């Protein structure tokens, strides 16, 4: 503004407001910048998950129906749907000891619309000379831990052993006669039984199946004589007298089977084979989406009806947030690396 115009504006209050006005072009540019900034901000919000979710979510179970992963997923999916405002669809993608479903999720878009429920076969498989097509630490991000569950060693009623010491003696006296069924090679159930073989100095032959359901069906039918499986899968069969429980794999007894001793106290001091369940998403899934999913799992697990249902099936409901679960995963990787190395165990090719 020139000095003459400044003097003119100061002499007459009637024109002062006109002198203070911005040029129309300037006002247009400012308005355009505000609008453009708003669009950019909204796009940024959409990319970081503020509007997540806008469609249904795939909840991948890497085993056929009937196992612990499947039981947990189907128990939690309805509450997750309520909290997220979108359907959460459980999809069973079994095969290769859980690795087919895990690979599917690892290769999915990192947008929060595909997640995996994984037992700790994911921390076991890297140490089994297994040529995995994914890296558990590089290709996934941890969302939550949702539960752990004691496993139990069971035998068919036709096996003439009433306790674990008798079973060990029976196997030693009859080499090659007894076998055990699992949901697949490299699963937590498989490696737990191999740890039992190693610790007891016996060899119960491994018979892998494509999931917990078919493995239990053959066990009840007598096609295999023994197994280590989850409380959730075996509790009802034990109570019905269709299977006999000999020992729990954790250091403490389970509230679901309080009369069944631990393997450690029954015959093999120090025996410990943990099993837990986690939720994973593809690597590079935005942090705010991961946190949103994790909060919904925490909320679902806090529901008293769900907690009672899962506890009654032998699960121990244990929520860990993404950071805590990541630390747990690293510890378990180290545990199984040391354990499998000490056993000298390798998968049969």
Buried (B, 14 or more C-beta within 10 A) or exposed (E): EEEEEEEBBEEEEEEEEEEEEEEEEEEEEEEEEEEEEEEEEEEEEEEEBBEBBEEEBBBBBBBBBBBBBBBBBEBBBBBBBBBBEBBBEBEBBBBBBBBBBBBBBBEBEBBBBBBBBBBBBBBBBBBBEBEBEBEBBEBBBBBBBBBBBBBBBBBBEEBEBEBBBBBBBBBEEEEEEBBBBBBBBBBBBBBBBBBBBBBBEBBBBBBBBBBBBBBBBBBBEEEBBBBBBBBBBBBEBBEEEBBBBBBBBBBEBBEBBEEBBBBBBBBBEEBBBBBBBBBBBBBEBBEBBBBBBBEBBBBBBEBEEBBEEBBEBBBBBBBBBBEBBBEBBEEBBEBBBEBBEEBEBEBEE
